[in-house]
Amino acid sequence: MNGRCFYCQQLMGDEHKVDCLLIQKKVKVRMVVEYEIEVPAHWDKGDIEFHRNDGTWCTNNAIDELQSLVVDNDEEISCLCSYAKYKYLGGESAPFLEEK
């Protein structure tokens, strides 16, 4: 490396340009994921929502469900892009430099 930032070409240790990708901020987003699950046939909307929101089922279990969506034929990996949408909610932090 030549001692310059890869993104804005400023000398490392000097102030980076305003649009440099190393100047970061934290923001809040909402991710909405829609996918099919299997439930007992007699469950209605209330049963399903209670089970997922207020029962003993842990949302960490959804990680396995989501992982199963991206694994096809035990080998091929696809992605979750067709299942998820994001919305910006605000809550911006002050900018900070993330030189790693």
C-alpha positions in Angstrom: 0.0 0.0 0.0 1.3 3.5 -0.7 0.1 5.0 2.6 -3.0 6.4 1.0 -6.6 5.6 1.6 -7.9 3.2 -1.1 -11.2 5.1 -1.4 -10.4 8.8 -1.2 -6.6 8.8 -1.8 -5.9 11.0 1.3 -2.8 10.1 3.3 -3.6 7.6 6.0 -3.8 9.5 9.3 -4.9 12.7 7.6 -8.5 13.8 7.4 -10.4 11.7 4.8 -12.7 13.3 2.2 -16.4 13.7 3.2 -17.6 11.0 0.7 -14.9 8.5 1.7 -16.3 5.0 2.4 -14.3 4.7 5.5 -16.3 7.5 7.2 -19.2 5.5 8.6 -22.4 6.2 10.7 -24.8 3.8 12.4 -28.5 3.9 11.4 -31.5 1.9 12.3 -33.2 -0.3 9.7 -36.2 -2.6 9.8 -35.9 -5.9 7.9 -39.2 -7.6 7.0 -38.8 -11.2 5.9 -41.6 -13.2 4.4 -41.4 -16.9 4.0 -43.4 -20.1 4.4 -43.3 -22.2 7.6 -45.0 -25.4 8.5 -47.6 -25.4 11.4 -50.2 -27.8 12.6 -53.1 -27.9 10.2 -55.7 -26.8 12.8 -53.8 -23.7 13.9 -55.4 -20.3 12.9 -53.9 -16.8 12.7 -54.1 -16.4 16.5 -52.4 -19.7 17.2 -49.6 -19.0 14.8 -49.0 -15.4 16.0 -49.1 -16.5 19.7 -46.6 -19.3 19.0 -44.2 -17.0 17.3 -44.6 -13.8 19.4 -45.8 -14.8 22.9 -45.2 -18.5 23.3 -42.0 -20.3 24.3 -40.7 -20.5 20.7 -37.4 -18.5 20.5 -36.8 -16.3 17.5 -33.3 -17.6 17.3 -34.9 -20.7 15.7 -35.7 -18.6 12.7 -32.0 -18.6 11.9 -32.3 -22.3 11.0 -35.5 -21.6 9.0 -33.8 -18.8 7.0 -30.7 -20.9 6.5 -32.8 -23.7 5.0 -34.2 -21.2 2.4 -30.7 -20.5 1.0 -29.6 -24.2 0.7 -30.9 -26.0 -2.3 -30.0 -29.6 -3.2 -27.7 -29.8 -0.2 -25.0 -27.9 -2.1 -26.2 -24.9 -4.2 -26.5 -21.7 -2.2 -29.0 -19.0 -3.2 -29.7 -15.8 -1.3 -32.5 -14.3 0.8 -32.9 -11.2 -1.4 -36.3 -12.3 -2.7 -37.6 -12.9 0.9 -36.4 -9.7 2.6 -37.0 -5.9 2.3 -35.4 -3.1 4.3 -36.7 0.3 5.5 -34.6 3.1 6.8 -35.9 4.2 10.3 -33.4 7.0 11.1 -31.5 7.1 14.4 -28.2 8.3 12.8 -25.1 8.4 14.9 -22.3 10.9 14.5 -19.9 10.0 11.7 -16.8 8.0 12.7 -13.7 6.8 10.9 -13.5 3.1 10.4 -9.8 2.5 9.4 -9.2 -1.2 9.7 
